Amino acid sequence: MQASWHDDDDKLIFIVLDKSREADPRLGKVAAGGAMCGDVGCFISEVEDEDHPGKTIKEAEVSVMTAVPSSRRKGIAREAVTLVEEYCRTALGVDRFIAKIRLSNKASRAMFASLGYTEVKIVECFGEVHCLKTF
């Protein structure tokens, strides 16, 4: 599985650091950025543009995970998603982002809403809501 992430240009993973937490000093310069607290993942794909039949656009399915409880509710995930969006837009030409969030995850739903995502579909069988942001 790690090889597919390494070799596939359509899969991106960004490690998120918490500057308020101390990292292992053996990491050298990397430790100055803080301790790892989570990640942001993206799956990039070409999809049909519903507004322009026959035309495709680049879409990124974005997911964020803050594994360390003490790193939550500090704006770290918000900043990380914003940076990943900017990278995907400017370097990769992504036009649209989609986030699939558990229906019960109110904090994540609120964060994505505050970033301009709109809830567009509820998938009851998976217990998730799909949120969309288009540039």
C-alpha positions as a Markdown table, in Angstrom:
| # | Residue | x | y | z |
|---|---|---|---|---|
| 1 | Met | 0.0 | 0.0 | 0.0 |
| 2 | Gln | 2.8 | 2.4 | 0.8 |
| 3 | Ala | 4.3 | 1.8 | -2.6 |
| 4 | Ser | 1.0 | 2.8 | -4.3 |
| 5 | Trp | 1.0 | 6.1 | -2.4 |
| 6 | His | 4.6 | 6.7 | -3.3 |
| 7 | Asp | 4.2 | 5.9 | -7.0 |
| 8 | Asp | 0.7 | 7.3 | -7.8 |
| 9 | Asp | 0.7 | 11.0 | -8.6 |
| 10 | Asp | -3.1 | 11.1 | -7.9 |
| 11 | Lys | -2.6 | 10.3 | -4.2 |
| 12 | Leu | -1.2 | 12.9 | -1.9 |
| 13 | Ile | -0.5 | 12.8 | 1.9 |
| 14 | Phe | 0.7 | 15.7 | 3.9 |
| 15 | Ile | 1.9 | 15.2 | 7.5 |
| 16 | Val | 0.5 | 17.8 | 9.9 |
| 17 | Leu | 2.7 | 19.2 | 12.8 |
| 18 | Asp | 1.6 | 20.8 | 16.0 |
| 19 | Lys | 4.1 | 23.7 | 16.7 |
| 20 | Ser | 3.0 | 23.8 | 20.4 |
| 21 | Arg | 4.1 | 20.2 | 20.9 |
| 22 | Glu | 7.8 | 19.1 | 21.2 |
| 23 | Ala | 9.1 | 16.6 | 18.7 |
| 24 | Asp | 11.7 | 14.1 | 19.2 |
| 25 | Pro | 15.0 | 16.0 | 19.0 |
| 26 | Arg | 16.6 | 13.2 | 17.1 |
| 27 | Leu | 14.6 | 14.4 | 14.1 |
| 28 | Gly | 17.0 | 17.4 | 13.8 |
| 29 | Lys | 15.7 | 20.4 | 11.8 |
| 30 | Val | 12.3 | 18.7 | 11.3 |
| 31 | Ala | 11.8 | 18.8 | 15.1 |
| 32 | Ala | 11.7 | 22.6 | 15.0 |
| 33 | Gly | 8.3 | 22.4 | 13.2 |
| 34 | Gly | 6.7 | 20.6 | 16.1 |
| 35 | Ala | 5.4 | 17.1 | 16.7 |
| 36 | Met | 3.3 | 15.1 | 14.3 |
| 37 | Cys | -0.4 | 15.3 | 15.1 |
| 38 | Gly | -2.2 | 14.1 | 12.0 |
| 39 | Asp | -2.4 | 14.2 | 8.2 |
| 40 | Val | -4.3 | 15.5 | 5.2 |
| 41 | Gly | -4.9 | 13.2 | 2.3 |
| 42 | Cys | -6.0 | 13.9 | -1.2 |
| 43 | Phe | -7.2 | 11.7 | -4.1 |
| 44 | Ile | -7.1 | 13.6 | -7.3 |
| 45 | Ser | -9.3 | 12.6 | -10.3 |
| 46 | Glu | -10.8 | 13.9 | -13.5 |
| 47 | Val | -14.6 | 14.1 | -13.3 |
| 48 | Glu | -17.2 | 15.4 | -15.7 |
| 49 | Asp | -18.2 | 19.0 | -15.2 |
| 50 | Glu | -22.0 | 19.0 | -14.6 |
| 51 | Asp | -22.2 | 22.6 | -15.7 |
| 52 | His | -20.5 | 21.9 | -19.0 |
| 53 | Pro | -21.3 | 18.4 | -20.4 |
| 54 | Gly | -18.4 | 16.8 | -22.2 |
| 55 | Lys | -15.8 | 18.8 | -20.3 |
| 56 | Thr | -13.8 | 17.4 | -17.4 |
| 57 | Ile | -12.4 | 19.2 | -14.3 |
| 58 | Lys | -9.9 | 18.1 | -11.7 |
| 59 | Glu | -11.5 | 17.2 | -8.3 |
| 60 | Ala | -9.7 | 16.4 | -5.1 |
| 61 | Glu | -11.3 | 14.3 | -2.4 |
| 62 | Val | -9.8 | 15.7 | 0.8 |
| 63 | Ser | -9.6 | 14.1 | 4.2 |
| 64 | Val | -8.1 | 15.4 | 7.4 |
| 65 | Met | -7.3 | 13.5 | 10.6 |
| 66 | Thr | -6.0 | 15.0 | 13.8 |
| 67 | Ala | -5.0 | 11.9 | 15.8 |
| 68 | Val | -3.6 | 13.7 | 18.9 |
| 69 | Pro | -6.5 | 14.9 | 21.1 |
| 70 | Ser | -4.5 | 17.8 | 22.6 |
| 71 | Ser | -3.9 | 19.1 | 19.0 |
| 72 | Arg | -7.7 | 19.4 | 18.3 |
| 73 | Arg | -9.7 | 22.6 | 18.3 |
| 74 | Lys | -6.6 | 24.8 | 17.8 |
| 75 | Gly | -7.1 | 25.6 | 14.1 |
| 76 | Ile | -4.4 | 23.2 | 13.0 |
| 77 | Ala | -6.7 | 21.1 | 10.7 |
| 78 | Arg | -8.2 | 24.3 | 9.3 |
| 79 | Glu | -4.8 | 25.7 | 8.4 |
| 80 | Ala | -3.6 | 22.4 | 7.0 |
| 81 | Val | -6.7 | 22.0 | 4.7 |
| 82 | Thr | -6.3 | 25.6 | 3.5 |
| 83 | Leu | -2.6 | 25.0 | 2.6 |
| 84 | Val | -3.4 | 21.8 | 0.8 |
| 85 | Glu | -6.2 | 23.4 | -1.1 |
| 86 | Glu | -3.9 | 26.2 | -2.2 |
| 87 | Tyr | -1.2 | 23.7 | -3.3 |
| 88 | Cys | -3.7 | 21.6 | -5.2 |
| 89 | Arg | -5.2 | 24.6 | -7.0 |
| 90 | Thr | -1.9 | 26.3 | -7.9 |
| 91 | Ala | 0.4 | 23.4 | -8.6 |
| 92 | Leu | -2.1 | 20.8 | -9.8 |
| 93 | Gly | -4.9 | 22.7 | -11.3 |
| 94 | Val | -7.6 | 21.3 | -9.0 |
| 95 | Asp | -11.0 | 23.1 | -9.6 |
| 96 | Arg | -13.2 | 21.4 | -7.0 |
| 97 | Phe | -12.8 | 19.8 | -3.6 |
| 98 | Ile | -15.0 | 17.2 | -1.9 |
| 99 | Ala | -14.9 | 16.1 | 1.7 |
| 100 | Lys | -16.8 | 13.0 | 2.9 |
| 101 | Ile | -17.5 | 13.4 | 6.6 |
| 102 | Arg | -19.2 | 11.1 | 9.1 |
| 103 | Leu | -22.7 | 12.5 | 9.8 |
| 104 | Ser | -21.9 | 12.4 | 13.6 |
| 105 | Asn | -18.7 | 14.4 | 13.3 |
| 106 | Lys | -20.1 | 17.8 | 14.0 |
| 107 | Ala | -16.7 | 19.5 | 14.6 |
| 108 | Ser | -15.4 | 18.4 | 11.1 |
| 109 | Arg | -18.7 | 19.4 | 9.4 |
| 110 | Ala | -18.5 | 22.9 | 11.0 |
| 111 | Met | -14.8 | 23.3 | 10.1 |
| 112 | Phe | -15.4 | 22.4 | 6.4 |
| 113 | Ala | -18.5 | 24.7 | 6.4 |
| 114 | Ser | -16.4 | 27.6 | 7.7 |
| 115 | Leu | -13.9 | 26.9 | 4.9 |
| 116 | Gly | -16.7 | 27.4 | 2.3 |
| 117 | Tyr | -17.8 | 23.8 | 1.7 |
| 118 | Thr | -21.5 | 23.2 | 1.1 |
| 119 | Glu | -23.2 | 20.0 | 2.2 |
| 120 | Val | -24.5 | 18.5 | -1.1 |
| 121 | Lys | -25.4 | 14.9 | -0.4 |
| 122 | Ile | -26.2 | 12.6 | 2.6 |
| 123 | Val | -25.3 | 9.0 | 2.1 |
| 124 | Glu | -27.2 | 7.2 | 4.8 |
| 125 | Cys | -25.9 | 3.7 | 4.1 |
| 126 | Phe | -22.3 | 5.0 | 4.9 |
| 127 | Gly | -23.4 | 7.4 | 7.5 |
| 128 | Glu | -21.6 | 10.3 | 5.8 |
| 129 | Val | -22.3 | 13.7 | 4.2 |
| 130 | His | -20.5 | 14.9 | 1.1 |
| 131 | Cys | -19.4 | 18.5 | 1.2 |
| 132 | Leu | -18.3 | 20.4 | -2.0 |
| 133 | Lys | -16.2 | 23.5 | -2.6 |
| 134 | Thr | -15.6 | 24.9 | -6.1 |
| 135 | Phe | -13.2 | 27.6 | -7.2 |
